[in-house]
Amino acid sequence: MFDLNAYLDDHRKRINHALESLLKTSEKADRILEAMTYSLMAGGKRIRPVLCLAATEAAGGDPEDAVPAACALEMIHTYSLIHDDLPAMDDDAMRRGKPTCHMAFDEATAILAGDALLTLAFQTLSSIELGKVEQAAKWLRVIQLISYAAGYCGMIQGQMLDMASEGKQLILAELKFMHRLKTGALIEASLSSGAVLGGLNSTRISMLESYAQNIGLAFQVTDDILNVEGDPEIMGKAVGTDKLRNKTTYPSLLGLKESKDFASQLVENALQALESLDQKAEPLRAIAKYIIERKK
């Protein structure tokens, strides 16, 4: 029987070790490096990098080959959290059970730490030793996928829509679109990048993209549910903040039970997308279920 906890623990250790190495090899920058390390190594779930490695495995590749992409994805995700937490955006004081970056340091340092992590992500992606044209083409495709997902057509647009929607009542289609960009885009890029590096053909990559779209949305629906009924001690951040900010969420739009049913259906859709893949995709199947069962 597949042991998801052991799998997650193994890949998180692999990712954390690589991230620590990348930070240590950066030129000494004292306070800015301290702020980058503070947020990057604060104990996140590492869902995006783990999905990247799992997709590489599902494609029949070696997950070790995808570690630079996995690290870059986590750096980009962390930079987005640092900036989202700023007073000009969500104005959050706690993240992962610790004071947010701007609370632990200051706003200017937090902005620069986020900028530095984003820059280091692409430095990492472009620092691979490319001995063959085929390998170079794969990494160029990965850089394209990740930069598009993280940019103004993806995650940034999603965040912009999220801020603009505060105090407004969105319909379900608008809420899905916003979260497909804000949360889903980087998750989709994580899986697509891993699949490309593992050598999966375009037909099967489209299956993983369908899986990614469904778990990306399920992830956000679950986050909305946890913001209503989660335990702040387990989550490491405040709950009830969506209601305070008058945000449209899945529970506020559909109801709590209906939101849970919706998340379950999304996971079922994700699992169906993987039906033609073999046992190498078992981690992806287990992660889909984990996404809606998690407590933080």
N, C-alpha and C positions, 0 to 999 in steps of 0.2 A: 504494500500500500504506500502511495506517495506521501511523504512527510513534508508538508509545506513549511512548517516552522523551521525545520532543519535547512530546507532549501533557501528560505529567506535569510536565515542567520548566516549561512555560508556566503551568499552573494553580497549581503550587506558588509560583511567583514572584508570581502574582496574589494568592494567599492570604497569603503572607508580607508583601507590601507592605501589604495591608489590616490585618493583625494589628499591624504596626508602627505604623500610623497610629492604630489604636484605643488602643494603649498610650500613644502620645505625647499623645493628646487627653485621657487620664485626668488627674485632678488629681494634682499632684506628691505622692508619698507615700514618696519616698526608698527605704528598705530594702525595704519590701513590694513596691514596683513593680520594684525590681531583682530580687527573687526571682521574681516573676511572669514577668518578661522572660527571666530565666535559663532557666526551664523551658520556656516557650512557644516560644522562639526557638532551641531546642537542636538543631534539624535533624531533626524527625520526618518520617515518610513522608507525612503529610497525606492518608492514604487516605480518611478519613471526609469531609473537606471536598471532596476531589476527586470522590468518589462523588456528593456532593450536587450539584456543578456539572454532572457528567456526566448525572445523572438529569434535571436541568433542560433540558439540551441534547436528550436523548432525547425529552423531552416537547414539543420544538419551541420552547422558551423561550430567553431570553437568559441565559447563565450569570452575567453581571454582576449581574443582579437577585437572584441567590441568594447572593452573596458574604457578606452579613451572617449568613445562616444557616450558611454554611460556616465562618466564623470562630467563631461561637458553638459549633459542634460541636467544633472543635479545642480551644477553651478548656475545654470540659467534659471532653474526653478527657485533656487535660494535667492538669487538676485531679485526675482519678481516678488518674493515674499518680503524681503527687506523694504522694497519700494512700496508695496501694498500697505505695509504697516505704518508708513509715515503719516504725520498729522494731515498732510494735504490730501491723503487718500482715505484709508480706513481708520487711521488714528488708533491703532491697537497698542496696548502696553505689554502684552504677554504673547509669547510664541514658543511652542514646544516646552512649556513649563519654565521659561526663562524670560527676563525682560527683553523686549524687542531690541533690535540693533540700535535704533536711535535713542532708546531709553538707556541702554548700557553705555553708549558712547555719546553721540550727539547727532543732530539731523544731518549736518554736512558730511560727517564721517560715514554715516549710514548710506547716504546717496553715493558717495565715492566707493564705498565697499561693494555696493550693488553694481556700479559701473565696472569696477575692477573684476568682479566675478564673471560678468558677461564677457568682458574682453578676454579673460583667461580661458573661458570656455572655447572660444574660437582659436585662441593660440594653441590649445590642446588638440583640437580637431585638425589643425593644419600642421602639426609637428610630427605626424606619422612618417616613418621612413618608407618611402614608396619605391619599391624595387621593380614593380611591373606596371605596365600601362593599365591592366585590368584592375589592379588594386587602387591605383590613383583615381580611376573613374568611379570606383565604389565610394571612396572617401569624399570625392567632390560631390557626388549625389547626396551623401549623408549631410554634408555642410549645407547644401541647398535645402534639404528637407527640414533641418533644424532651424536654419535662419528664417525660413518662410513661416514656420510654426510659431517662432518666438517674436516675430515682427508685427508690423502694423496691420497685416492681413490675418493675423492669428491672435496670439495671446494678448498683445497690447491693445488691439481693437476690442477684444473681449472685456478687458479691464476698463476701457473707456466707456463701453456700453453699460457696464455694471455701475460705474459712477453716475452716468447720465440717467440711469433708471431709478435711482433712489427717490422715493416719494411718488413714484408712478406705478400704476397697476398694469403689469405686462400680461399679455395673453401667453398661452403655453408655447406657441410657435416661437415667439420672441424670446422667451426664457431659454428654450432649447438652443436657439441660434447663438445667444450670448454665451452660454456655457460650453457649446461646441468649440467656441473660440478661446474663451478664457481658461478653461480647464482641459478641454478635450484636445486642443491642437497639439500641445506638447506631448500628451500621452500617445496620440496617433503618430507623431514623429518618432517617439521612442521605439515603437513597434516597427514602423517602416524602416528606420535606420538599422535596427537589429536584423531585420529580414534581408535587407540589401547586403549587409556585411556577411551574413550567413550564406548568401548565394541563392536565395529563394527566387523562383521565377515570378514574372509580373502577375500571372493569374492567381497564384497563391498569395502574393503580397496583397492583392485586392481583398482576399478573405481575411487577412490579418487587419486590414484597414477597417473592414466591417466590424470585426471583433473590437478594435480600438475605439471606434465611434460609440459603440454600445457601453463598453466599460468606462469610457471617459465620462459619459453622461450619468451612468450609475454611480460613479465616484462623487460627482457633484450633488446628485440627489441625496446620497448618504450623508454628505457634509451638511446639507440643509437640515436633514433629520436630526443629526447629532447636535446642531446648533439649537434645536428645540429641547431634546431630551438627553443629551450627552452629559457625562460627568466631567466637570471642569478639572478635577484632580487627575483624571485619566487622560483627558485631552490636552492638558497643559495650556489652555487658553479659556477665555470667558465664553459662556453660552448665552443665548438670548439676544446677541448683538444684531442679528438680522432684523428682528422685530423692532429694536430700538432705532435702527436706521431706516425703518419703513421700507425694507426691501421686499420685492416679490420673490418668493421662494416656492419650491414645490409643495411643502406643507401648507403654506398660506394660500396657494392657488388650488391645490388638489385635496388637501386634508392629509393628516399624518398617516393613517392606514393606507390610503390610496397611493401616497408617495412610496411607501414600503412595497406595495404591490407593483408599482411602476418600476422601481429599482430591480425587483426580482425578475420582472419580465425582460428588462434590458440585459440582465445577466444571462437569461435563457437564450436571448437572441445572440449574445456573444458566443455562447457555447455551441450553438447551431452553426455559426460561421466557421468553427474549427472542426466540424465533423469529418472532413476529408483528410485531416492531418493525423499523423500517427502518434505513437506514445511520446515522441519527443516534445509534443505540445501539451503534455500533461501539466507541467508547471503553469502554463497560461490558463488552463481550465481551472486549476485550483486558485489562482490569483483572482480570477473573475468572481468566484464565490467569496473569497476573503474580503473583497472590496466592500460588499454590503453587510458583512458580518463583523467588521472591525468596530472598535469602540473609540477610535481616535483618528 
